[in-house]
Amino acid sequence: MKKKMNFLIILFLTIIFMVGCTNVEDTSNTDVETDSQEVVATVETNKNYEKEETVTTVVEEPVVVETPSVPVVEEIQSPPNNEQFQGYKLIEVDGGDLSGHREPNIVVDVGYGNREYWKFTNEYGQLVRVVATEIILQDDRNETVLSSGRYYPDEAKVPGVESDVLDEGHVIADSLGGVSNAYNITPQDSTLNRHGDQAYMEDAIRKAGGATNFEAIITYPNTRTQIPSSYQYTYTLKGNVIIDKFDNVNPDEVNASLGLTGSEPSDSTSSNTNGDISSVDTNGNGKVTIKEAKAAGYSMPITSDHWLYPYMHDADKDGMVGE
């Protein structure tokens, strides 16, 4: 009996010991699991933190690299040197505008096509200055040119041109690429325009194939008239600077008053006694065009005293063709 009790006591103690060990293991496992979960949570938190840091780094304000700005070029008609055009209003006028009116303090391009011939008016609307970097001759093969050798059938009616002794004189002739509006026309003595210094100057530029650094200064006797009193042209021909200055008068009368009138005929009075135009009239129609005359070696203009004149068309009846 006693042995049996001892056995029961030992069994009981063994059960208690086993239960205690089980609790310790459970507690230990629980602690381990808890620690493991905490570690995992910590790791996840760290991962999230790292992700957040990465995202934060990505969305940080980027470094801006400045690149040189490219100016926007606006295609407008603009004079080549703005300084000398200050105080003038830039306008556009059709090259064939017949109105004789000029506005004051204006700058306008009177070059035909892409030419740039800048004309200036003063506060009285008088045409006083002309500048051109380059004078480009008329190109009748690639430009629209009338049979008269002009771009337009008529010239602007500037006050004064109604006079019988004054022409509608181009400051820059059609043959040199000038248009026919009021900003390129002045009332000019007919003889001066057709046979005098104005005609000689234009002929010299044509023969040279053009000119550079062209400037014209036009003066007037008072502020009320549009009829100039004198002209001064400065230009460069083949490296030589030329200055032509002359009054707006009949040179023949001046020469006669000075006793300089000679009997020697000018080149323009060359004649052909037979009146044979077959060598010039290439199409045989009995008429001579400016193109045909040039091809035959004749210089423009052909004036009324030239033997070819009767066979040519003088549209404006001014006694000169191809001026």
C-alpha positions in Angstrom: 0.0 0.0 0.0 2.8 2.3 0.9 4.6 1.6 -2.3 1.5 2.4 -4.2 1.2 5.8 -2.6 4.8 6.6 -3.3 4.2 5.7 -6.9 1.2 8.0 -7.1 3.1 10.8 -5.6 6.0 10.4 -8.0 3.5 10.2 -10.9 1.8 13.3 -9.7 5.1 15.2 -9.4 6.1 14.0 -12.8 2.8 15.3 -14.3 3.3 18.7 -12.6 6.9 18.9 -13.9 5.8 18.0 -17.4 3.0 20.6 -17.3 5.4 23.2 -16.1 7.9 22.4 -18.9 5.1 22.6 -21.4 4.1 26.1 -20.2 7.7 27.2 -20.3 8.0 26.0 -23.9 4.7 27.6 -24.9 5.8 30.8 -23.2 9.1 30.6 -24.9 7.5 29.8 -28.3 5.1 32.7 -27.8 7.9 35.0 -27.0 9.9 33.8 -29.9 6.9 34.2 -32.2 6.2 37.7 -30.8 9.8 38.6 -31.2 9.8 37.2 -34.7 6.6 39.2 -35.5 8.2 42.3 -34.1 11.3 41.7 -36.1 9.2 41.2 -39.2 7.2 44.3 -38.5 10.4 46.1 -38.0 11.8 44.8 -41.2 8.6 45.7 -43.1 8.7 49.1 -41.5 12.2 49.6 -42.5 11.3 48.5 -46.0 8.5 50.9 -46.1 10.7 53.6 -44.8 13.3 52.8 -47.4 10.6 53.0 -50.1 9.3 56.2 -48.7 12.8 57.6 -48.8 13.2 56.4 -52.3 10.0 58.0 -53.4 10.9 61.2 -51.6 14.2 61.3 -53.3 12.5 60.9 -56.7 10.0 63.7 -56.2 12.6 66.1 -54.9 12.8 69.3 -57.0 14.9 68.4 -60.0 18.0 70.4 -61.0 17.1 72.6 -63.9 19.8 73.0 -66.5 19.5 76.3 -68.2 19.8 76.3 -72.0 20.5 79.4 -74.1 17.3 81.0 -75.3 16.8 81.2 -79.0 15.4 84.6 -80.2 12.2 84.5 -82.2 12.8 86.2 -85.5 9.7 88.0 -86.7 9.7 88.5 -90.5 8.9 92.2 -90.9 10.1 94.8 -93.2 12.9 96.5 -91.4 15.6 99.0 -92.4 19.2 97.5 -92.1 20.4 100.1 -89.7 17.8 101.2 -87.1 19.9 104.1 -85.7 19.8 106.2 -88.9 16.0 105.5 -89.2 15.1 106.8 -85.8 12.4 109.5 -85.9 11.0 108.2 -89.2 7.8 106.2 -89.7 8.2 103.1 -91.8 5.4 102.6 -94.4 4.8 100.6 -97.5 3.6 102.2 -100.8 2.8 100.4 -104.0 5.5 101.0 -106.6 3.0 102.1 -109.2 0.9 104.4 -106.9 0.3 107.6 -109.0 -0.6 109.8 -106.1 1.8 112.6 -105.7 1.2 113.0 -102.0 4.0 112.3 -99.6 3.7 112.1 -95.8 6.2 113.9 -93.5 9.0 112.1 -91.6 8.6 108.9 -93.6 11.0 106.2 -94.6 9.9 103.9 -97.4 11.5 101.3 -99.6 11.3 102.2 -103.3 13.4 99.3 -104.7 11.6 97.1 -107.2 11.3 93.4 -106.0 13.7 92.5 -103.3 15.9 95.6 -103.7 16.2 97.9 -100.7 16.3 101.6 -101.7 15.4 103.7 -98.6 13.8 107.1 -99.2 13.3 109.8 -96.5 11.0 112.7 -96.3 11.4 115.7 -93.9 8.7 117.4 -91.8 7.3 119.1 -94.9 6.9 115.9 -96.9 9.8 116.8 -99.2 11.9 113.9 -100.5 15.4 114.8 -99.1 17.5 111.7 -98.8 18.0 108.3 -100.5 20.3 105.5 -99.4 21.0 102.0 -100.9 23.8 99.6 -100.0 23.7 98.3 -103.5 22.1 99.4 -106.8 21.0 96.4 -108.7 20.2 96.9 -112.4 16.9 96.0 -114.0 16.7 92.4 -115.1 14.2 92.4 -118.1 14.7 88.6 -118.5 13.5 87.7 -115.0 11.4 90.7 -114.0 8.1 92.0 -115.4 9.2 94.9 -117.6 7.0 96.8 -120.1 8.0 97.3 -123.7 8.9 100.9 -122.7 11.6 99.5 -120.4 9.6 100.6 -117.3 8.1 98.6 -114.5 4.9 100.7 -114.5 3.0 102.5 -117.3 3.2 105.9 -115.6 4.8 107.9 -112.8 3.4 109.6 -109.6 2.0 113.1 -110.2 4.1 115.0 -107.7 3.1 118.7 -107.6 5.3 120.5 -110.2 5.4 117.7 -112.9 2.6 119.3 -114.7 5.1 121.9 -116.0 6.1 121.7 -119.7 9.7 121.9 -118.8 9.8 119.4 -115.9 9.8 115.6 -116.1 8.5 113.1 -113.7 12.1 112.4 -112.8 13.1 109.2 -111.1 15.7 109.6 -108.3 16.7 106.0 -109.0 15.7 105.1 -112.6 13.7 102.1 -113.7 16.8 100.8 -115.4 18.5 100.8 -111.9 15.6 99.1 -110.2 13.6 102.0 -108.9 9.8 102.2 -108.7 7.5 105.0 -109.8 5.6 106.2 -106.7 5.9 109.7 -105.2 8.8 108.6 -102.9 11.0 108.1 -106.0 9.8 110.9 -108.2 10.8 114.6 -108.2 9.9 117.3 -110.8 13.2 117.5 -112.7 14.3 119.7 -115.6 13.5 117.7 -118.8 16.9 118.3 -120.4 18.8 117.5 -117.2 16.8 114.3 -116.9 17.1 113.1 -120.5 20.5 114.4 -121.6 22.2 116.1 -118.7 24.1 115.0 -115.5 21.2 112.8 -114.3 21.2 110.8 -117.5 25.0 110.6 -117.5 25.0 109.3 -113.9 22.5 106.6 -114.7 24.3 105.5 -117.8 27.6 105.3 -115.9 26.0 103.0 -113.3 24.4 100.8 -115.9 27.7 100.4 -117.8 29.5 99.5 -114.5 26.9 96.8 -113.8 25.6 98.6 -110.7 26.9 100.6 -107.8 27.4 100.4 -104.1 27.1 102.8 -101.1 24.6 104.9 -102.9 23.3 108.1 -101.3 21.4 111.1 -102.8 20.8 114.4 -101.0 18.0 116.5 -102.4 17.6 120.2 -101.5 14.8 122.7 -102.0 14.6 126.5 -102.3 11.9 126.6 -99.6 9.7 124.4 -97.5 6.6 124.8 -99.6 7.6 123.4 -103.0 8.2 119.9 -104.1 10.5 121.0 -106.9 14.2 120.5 -105.9 16.8 123.1 -106.4 19.7 120.7 -106.6 20.9 117.1 -106.2 24.0 115.5 -104.9 24.7 111.8 -105.6 27.5 109.8 -103.9 28.2 106.3 -105.0 31.0 103.8 -105.6 31.8 102.3 -109.0 34.3 99.5 -109.2 36.1 100.8 -106.1 36.0 104.5 -107.1 33.9 106.9 -105.0 32.0 109.3 -107.3 30.3 112.5 -106.2 27.9 114.2 -108.7 26.4 117.5 -107.8 24.2 119.5 -110.1 21.4 122.1 -110.0 17.9 121.3 -111.2 18.2 123.5 -114.3 18.6 123.1 -118.1 22.3 122.3 -118.6 22.2 123.5 -122.2 21.1 126.9 -121.2 23.7 127.0 -118.5 26.4 125.9 -120.9 25.3 128.4 -123.5 25.4 131.2 -120.9 28.9 130.2 -120.1 30.0 129.9 -123.7 30.6 126.2 -123.4 28.2 125.1 -126.1 30.1 123.1 -128.7 29.2 121.8 -132.2 30.4 118.2 -131.5 27.4 115.9 -131.3 26.9 113.6 -128.4 27.0 109.8 -128.6 23.2 109.8 -128.5 23.0 111.5 -131.9 24.6 108.7 -133.8 22.8 108.2 -137.1 22.2 105.6 -139.8 21.7 107.4 -143.1 20.1 104.4 -144.6 17.6 103.8 -141.8 18.4 100.1 -142.0 17.2 98.5 -138.7 17.5 94.9 -140.0 20.6 94.3 -137.8 18.7 95.5 -134.8 15.1 94.4 -135.5 15.7 90.7 -134.9 12.1 89.6 -135.4 11.6 91.7 -138.5 8.4 93.4 -137.4 9.7 96.9 -138.2 9.9 97.9 -134.5 12.9 98.0 -132.2 12.5 97.0 -128.5 14.8 98.0 -125.7 16.0 94.5 -125.5 16.8 94.4 -129.2 18.6 97.7 -129.0 20.7 96.6 -126.0 21.5 93.3 -127.7 22.8 95.3 -130.7 25.1 97.2 -128.4 23.2 100.5 -128.0 23.2 102.1 -124.5 20.0 103.3 -122.9 18.3 105.7 -123.0 17.6 106.2 -126.7 16.7 109.8 -127.1 14.6 111.6 -129.7 17.6 112.7 -131.7 18.8 109.1 -132.1 18.2 107.4 -135.4 16.6 104.4 -133.6 14.1 106.5 -131.7 11.4 106.6 -134.5 11.4 102.8 -134.5 10.9 102.5 -130.8 7.9 102.9 -128.4 8.0 106.0 -126.2 5.1 105.3 -123.9 5.2 108.5 -121.9 6.1 110.7 -124.9 9.0 112.3 -123.1 11.5 112.0 -125.9 13.4 109.2 -124.3 13.1 105.4 -124.3 14.7 103.1 -121.8 15.6 105.8 -119.3 
